[in-house]
């Protein structure tokens, strides 16, 4: 009896577990399998534009410094006390052509000039009576010259005479010698007044009003603001692309002002350190906003490519291929680059007119990935 109870306690739990397992399997087999859904295909929206081939303009960009083509160092050819001109002789002062920059005390040379002119007129007055008697035709011209001479203005050129005897008579009285002595002093007198030869500015000064100028002493330096040029170094390989017939666009960083320039000459030697060649650009219409020494960005027009496609730099991968959208999927295209520019490359082969070019930088993509084009214009604006 005791043995039977033990068997019951052992077999009954096992039977219950077996029955539960059988029922679980039965109910599981009766449950319908749920329908598995395929994950949706992810179509990536990318920035793109439909490309068009044709003549594409090229440009060369460079940064250069503005310099004056007429820097002039003022050197005194005479000695004397310096007097103020107009405008004041100070660094940074601008002036107009014909204005007096400096005066050097000229009283002594002026007195010497008038003394020499007096000797000349005295000699001429001595020879006039003989001319009147022997050469009446020449006398009238010389008399008019004598009457028209003055101490307040330079002497005019001497009347010419074809008669040898008249020239001998004038030589005997030292008329020619005294005349050239006067003209020499007139030149010396002119050197006491320094007149601006062009519109420009004073760069530096070595003297001030009241100081003494000496012969050969440096007075200062001036530059012309009418003839400014930009010296811009460009890579040696870009020289052959330059179109000298078109104007150059110039601009300054952080300024809305722009200028135009003309290429005047191109250097003939390559800088060994930078492998660049200087291009000299004459700046037109500088105005008050342009200063010597400032840096400008030059956009130099280049020879256009007759049949090419401009591709943004960001759309080029490993410098050799791009992506296009074909049939709703990305397709890799190897391209041939004809020219590299600062913000774009010009492609001569690998793309065709009408292709949808991906113009944004993509990461984690592969050939054949589904994609939809978000069309933009050349400037990147949505259409």
C-alpha positions as CSV (number, residue, x, y, z in Angstrom):
1,X,0.0,0.0,0.0
2,X,2.8,2.3,0.9
3,X,4.6,1.4,-2.4
4,X,1.6,2.3,-4.4
5,X,1.3,5.7,-2.8
6,X,4.9,6.4,-3.7
7,X,4.4,5.4,-7.3
8,X,1.4,7.7,-7.5
9,X,3.4,10.7,-6.2
10,X,6.1,10.0,-8.7
11,X,4.1,9.1,-11.8
12,X,1.3,11.8,-11.4
13,X,3.6,14.9,-11.8
14,X,5.3,13.3,-14.8
15,X,2.0,12.6,-16.4
16,X,0.8,16.1,-15.8
17,X,3.9,17.6,-17.4
18,X,3.7,15.2,-20.4
19,X,0.0,16.1,-20.9
20,X,0.8,19.9,-20.7
21,X,3.6,19.5,-23.3
22,X,1.3,17.5,-25.6
23,X,-1.4,20.2,-25.3
24,X,1.1,23.0,-25.9
25,X,2.4,21.4,-29.1
26,X,-1.2,20.8,-30.2
27,X,-2.2,24.5,-29.8
28,X,1.1,25.7,-31.4
29,X,0.4,23.6,-34.5
30,X,-3.1,25.1,-34.7
31,X,-1.8,28.8,-34.7
32,X,-1.4,30.5,-38.1
33,X,2.0,31.8,-39.0
34,X,2.0,35.7,-39.3
35,X,2.8,37.1,-42.7
36,X,6.3,38.6,-42.8
37,X,6.5,42.1,-44.3
38,X,9.5,43.1,-46.4
39,X,11.3,46.2,-45.1
40,X,10.5,49.3,-47.2
41,X,13.1,50.3,-49.8
42,X,14.8,53.5,-48.6
43,X,15.1,56.0,-51.4
44,X,17.7,58.7,-50.7
45,X,16.9,62.3,-51.7
46,X,20.1,63.9,-53.1
47,X,20.9,67.4,-54.5
48,X,21.4,67.1,-58.3
49,X,21.1,69.1,-61.5
50,X,20.7,68.2,-65.1
51,X,23.9,69.0,-66.9
52,X,24.3,70.8,-70.2
53,X,27.5,70.7,-72.2
54,X,28.9,73.6,-74.3
55,X,31.4,76.4,-74.2
56,X,32.5,76.8,-70.6
57,X,34.3,80.0,-69.5
58,X,37.5,79.5,-67.4
59,X,39.1,81.8,-64.8
60,X,42.3,82.1,-62.9
61,X,42.2,83.5,-59.4
62,X,45.1,85.1,-57.7
63,X,45.9,87.5,-54.9
64,X,48.4,90.3,-55.4
65,X,49.6,93.6,-53.9
66,X,48.8,97.1,-55.4
67,X,51.9,99.2,-56.2
68,X,52.5,102.5,-58.0
69,X,54.2,102.4,-61.4
70,X,55.7,105.8,-60.6
71,X,57.4,105.9,-57.2
72,X,59.6,109.0,-57.2
73,X,62.3,109.9,-54.7
74,X,62.7,113.7,-54.4
75,X,66.3,114.8,-54.3
76,X,67.4,118.4,-53.9
77,X,69.6,119.8,-56.7
78,X,70.2,123.1,-55.0
79,X,70.9,124.3,-51.4
80,X,68.8,126.6,-49.3
81,X,66.2,127.0,-46.6
82,X,63.0,125.0,-47.1
83,X,59.7,126.8,-47.3
84,X,56.2,125.3,-47.1
85,X,54.3,124.4,-50.3
86,X,50.6,123.7,-50.7
87,X,49.6,121.1,-49.6
88,X,51.7,120.6,-46.5
89,X,54.7,118.3,-47.1
90,X,53.6,115.5,-44.7
91,X,53.3,111.7,-45.1
92,X,49.9,110.6,-46.4
93,X,49.1,113.9,-47.9
94,X,47.5,113.8,-51.4
95,X,48.2,116.3,-54.1
96,X,47.2,117.3,-57.6
97,X,49.4,117.7,-60.6
98,X,51.0,121.1,-60.7
99,X,50.7,121.9,-57.0
100,X,53.9,123.2,-55.3
101,X,55.2,120.5,-52.8
102,X,58.3,122.4,-51.6
103,X,60.1,125.7,-52.1
104,X,63.7,126.3,-51.4
105,X,64.8,129.9,-50.7
106,X,65.7,131.3,-54.2
107,X,66.6,134.9,-53.4
108,X,70.3,134.6,-54.0
109,X,69.9,132.8,-57.4
110,X,67.1,135.3,-58.4
111,X,69.5,138.2,-57.8
112,X,72.2,136.5,-59.8
113,X,69.8,135.9,-62.6
114,X,68.7,139.5,-62.8
115,X,72.3,140.6,-62.7
116,X,73.1,138.3,-65.6
117,X,70.0,139.4,-67.5
118,X,71.1,143.0,-67.0
119,X,74.5,142.2,-68.6
120,X,72.8,140.5,-71.5
121,X,70.5,143.4,-72.2
122,X,73.3,145.9,-71.8
123,X,75.3,144.0,-74.5
124,X,72.2,143.8,-76.7
125,X,71.6,147.6,-76.3
126,X,75.2,148.2,-77.4
127,X,74.9,146.2,-80.6
128,X,71.5,147.6,-81.7
129,X,72.9,151.0,-83.1
130,X,75.3,149.1,-85.4
131,X,72.5,146.8,-86.5
132,X,70.3,149.8,-87.3
133,X,73.0,151.3,-89.6
134,X,74.4,148.2,-91.3
135,X,71.6,145.6,-91.1
136,X,68.2,147.5,-91.0
137,X,66.2,144.4,-91.8
138,X,67.6,142.5,-88.8
139,X,67.5,145.5,-86.6
140,X,63.7,145.6,-86.3
141,X,63.5,142.0,-85.1
142,X,66.3,142.5,-82.5
143,X,64.7,145.8,-81.3
144,X,61.4,144.1,-80.8
145,X,63.2,141.3,-78.8
146,X,64.9,143.9,-76.6
147,X,61.7,145.7,-75.9
148,X,59.9,142.5,-75.0
149,X,62.5,141.3,-72.5
150,X,61.7,141.7,-68.8
151,X,63.2,140.9,-65.4
152,X,59.9,139.3,-64.4
153,X,59.8,136.5,-67.0
154,X,62.2,134.1,-68.7
155,X,64.0,135.2,-71.9
156,X,62.5,134.0,-75.2
157,X,64.6,132.4,-77.9
158,X,67.0,134.7,-79.8
159,X,65.9,135.9,-83.2
160,X,67.7,133.9,-86.0
161,X,69.8,135.6,-88.6
162,X,71.0,134.1,-91.9
163,X,73.7,136.7,-92.4
164,X,77.1,135.7,-91.2
165,X,78.2,139.3,-90.4
166,X,75.2,139.7,-88.0
167,X,76.2,136.6,-86.1
168,X,79.8,137.8,-86.0
169,X,78.7,141.2,-84.6
170,X,76.6,139.5,-81.9
171,X,79.5,137.2,-81.0
172,X,81.9,140.2,-80.7
173,X,79.7,141.8,-78.0
174,X,79.1,138.4,-76.2
175,X,75.4,138.5,-76.8
176,X,75.1,134.7,-77.2
177,X,77.4,133.9,-74.2
178,X,75.4,136.2,-71.9
179,X,72.1,134.8,-73.2
180,X,73.1,131.2,-72.3
181,X,74.4,132.4,-68.9
182,X,70.9,133.8,-68.2
183,X,69.2,130.6,-69.4
184,X,71.4,128.5,-67.1
185,X,70.4,130.6,-64.1
186,X,66.7,130.3,-65.1
187,X,67.1,126.5,-65.0
188,X,68.7,126.8,-61.5
189,X,65.9,129.0,-60.4
190,X,63.3,126.4,-61.5
191,X,65.0,123.8,-59.3
192,X,64.1,125.9,-56.2
193,X,60.4,125.0,-56.7
194,X,59.4,121.4,-56.6
195,X,56.1,120.9,-58.5
196,X,54.0,117.8,-58.4
197,X,54.4,116.0,-61.8
198,X,51.2,113.9,-61.4
199,X,48.2,113.3,-59.1
200,X,49.6,111.3,-56.2
201,X,50.4,111.1,-52.5
202,X,53.4,111.7,-50.2
203,X,54.8,108.4,-48.9
204,X,57.6,109.7,-46.7
205,X,59.4,112.9,-45.8
206,X,63.0,113.4,-44.7
207,X,62.8,117.2,-44.1
208,X,60.4,119.8,-42.6
209,X,59.7,123.4,-43.2
210,X,62.6,125.6,-41.9
211,X,65.3,123.0,-42.3
212,X,68.1,123.4,-44.8
213,X,68.3,121.4,-48.0
214,X,71.7,120.4,-49.3
215,X,72.7,119.4,-52.8
216,X,72.0,115.7,-53.3
217,X,70.0,115.5,-50.1
218,X,66.8,113.3,-50.1
219,X,63.7,115.3,-49.4
220,X,61.1,112.5,-49.4
221,X,59.2,110.0,-51.6
222,X,56.0,110.4,-53.6
223,X,53.9,108.0,-55.7
224,X,51.5,108.4,-58.5
225,X,47.9,107.4,-57.8
226,X,46.9,107.7,-61.5
227,X,49.0,104.6,-62.5
228,X,48.5,101.8,-60.1
229,X,49.0,98.2,-60.9
230,X,48.5,94.8,-59.3
231,X,51.3,92.2,-59.3
232,X,49.6,88.8,-59.0
233,X,51.5,85.5,-59.0
234,X,49.8,82.7,-60.8
235,X,50.9,79.0,-61.3
236,X,53.2,78.6,-64.3
237,X,50.7,76.1,-65.9
238,X,47.9,78.7,-65.9
239,X,49.8,81.3,-68.1
240,X,48.7,79.6,-71.3
241,X,45.1,79.9,-70.3
242,X,45.1,83.7,-69.8
243,X,42.9,85.7,-72.2
244,X,44.6,89.1,-72.3
245,X,41.8,90.7,-74.4
246,X,39.2,90.7,-71.6
247,X,39.2,92.9,-68.4
248,X,40.2,91.5,-65.0
249,X,37.8,91.8,-62.1
250,X,39.4,93.0,-58.8
251,X,38.0,93.0,-55.3
252,X,39.2,93.5,-51.7
253,X,38.3,91.2,-48.8
254,X,35.5,92.5,-46.7
255,X,34.6,95.3,-49.1
256,X,31.8,95.8,-51.6
257,X,33.9,98.0,-53.8
258,X,35.4,96.4,-57.0
259,X,37.6,97.6,-59.8
260,X,38.5,96.5,-63.3
261,X,42.0,96.0,-64.6
262,X,43.9,95.3,-67.8
263,X,46.8,92.9,-68.1
264,X,49.8,95.0,-69.3
265,X,52.5,92.4,-69.2
266,X,53.4,88.9,-68.0
267,X,56.7,87.9,-66.4
268,X,59.1,85.7,-68.3
269,X,60.8,84.0,-65.3
270,X,59.4,81.4,-62.9
271,X,59.8,81.9,-59.2
272,X,61.9,78.9,-58.1
273,X,60.3,78.7,-54.6
274,X,56.6,79.0,-55.6
275,X,56.7,78.0,-59.3
276,X,54.6,81.0,-60.1
277,X,54.9,83.7,-62.8
278,X,53.9,87.4,-62.0
279,X,51.1,89.0,-64.0
280,X,50.9,92.8,-63.9
281,X,47.4,94.3,-64.1
282,X,46.8,98.0,-64.5
283,X,44.0,99.2,-62.2
284,X,41.5,101.6,-63.7
285,X,39.4,104.0,-61.6
286,X,41.2,103.5,-58.3
287,X,39.6,106.4,-56.4
288,X,40.0,107.1,-52.8
289,X,39.3,103.5,-51.7
290,X,42.4,102.1,-53.4
291,X,45.8,102.4,-51.6
292,X,49.3,101.3,-52.5
293,X,50.3,98.1,-50.6
294,X,46.7,96.7,-50.2
295,X,46.0,93.2,-51.3
296,X,43.3,92.5,-54.0
297,X,41.8,89.3,-55.4
298,X,42.0,89.1,-59.1
299,X,39.7,87.0,-61.3
300,X,41.5,86.7,-64.6
301,X,39.5,85.5,-67.6
302,X,40.8,82.4,-69.3
303,X,40.3,80.8,-72.7
304,X,36.9,79.0,-72.7
305,X,36.7,75.3,-73.4
306,X,34.6,74.7,-76.5
307,X,32.9,71.5,-75.2
308,X,33.0,70.7,-71.5
309,X,31.0,70.4,-68.3
310,X,31.5,72.3,-65.1
311,X,31.4,70.0,-62.0
312,X,31.5,71.3,-58.4
313,X,34.5,70.2,-56.5
314,X,32.3,68.6,-53.8
315,X,30.8,66.3,-56.4
316,X,34.1,64.8,-57.4
317,X,35.4,61.7,-55.6
318,X,39.0,60.7,-55.4
319,X,39.7,63.2,-58.2
320,X,38.4,60.7,-60.8
321,X,34.7,59.9,-60.6
322,X,31.2,61.3,-59.9
323,X,27.7,59.9,-59.3
324,X,24.7,60.4,-61.6
325,X,21.1,59.2,-61.1
326,X,20.0,56.8,-63.7
327,X,16.8,54.8,-63.5
328,X,16.2,55.9,-59.9
329,X,19.6,54.6,-58.7
330,X,23.1,56.0,-58.2
331,X,25.5,55.2,-60.9
332,X,29.3,55.8,-60.7
333,X,30.9,57.5,-63.7
334,X,34.6,57.9,-64.3
335,X,35.5,61.3,-65.8
336,X,38.4,63.0,-67.6
337,X,39.3,66.4,-66.1
338,X,40.5,69.0,-68.6
339,X,41.1,71.8,-66.1
340,X,40.9,72.4,-62.3
341,X,39.5,75.7,-61.0
342,X,39.2,77.0,-57.4
343,X,35.6,75.8,-56.9
344,X,35.0,73.5,-59.8
345,X,36.6,71.2,-62.4
346,X,35.9,71.1,-66.1
347,X,35.2,67.6,-67.4
348,X,35.8,66.8,-71.0
349,X,34.7,63.1,-71.0
350,X,32.6,60.7,-68.9
351,X,29.4,62.8,-68.8
352,X,26.8,63.5,-71.4
353,X,24.4,66.3,-71.9
354,X,21.1,65.5,-70.0
355,X,22.7,63.4,-67.3
356,X,21.5,64.1,-63.8
357,X,24.6,64.9,-61.8
358,X,24.7,64.5,-58.0
359,X,26.2,67.8,-56.8
360,X,26.4,67.2,-53.1
361,X,29.0,65.3,-51.1
362,X,27.6,61.8,-50.3
363,X,28.9,59.4,-47.6
364,X,28.1,55.8,-47.1
365,X,26.7,55.3,-50.6
366,X,27.5,52.7,-53.3
367,X,26.8,52.1,-56.9
368,X,23.2,51.1,-57.5
369,X,21.7,52.6,-54.3
370,X,18.2,53.9,-54.9
371,X,18.1,57.7,-55.1
372,X,15.8,60.5,-56.0
373,X,17.0,63.8,-57.5
374,X,16.3,67.1,-55.8
375,X,17.0,69.4,-58.7
376,X,18.9,72.7,-58.2
377,X,20.4,75.3,-60.5
378,X,24.0,76.0,-61.1
379,X,24.2,78.1,-58.0
380,X,22.8,75.3,-55.8
381,X,19.3,76.9,-55.4
382,X,16.3,74.6,-55.4
383,X,14.2,74.8,-58.6
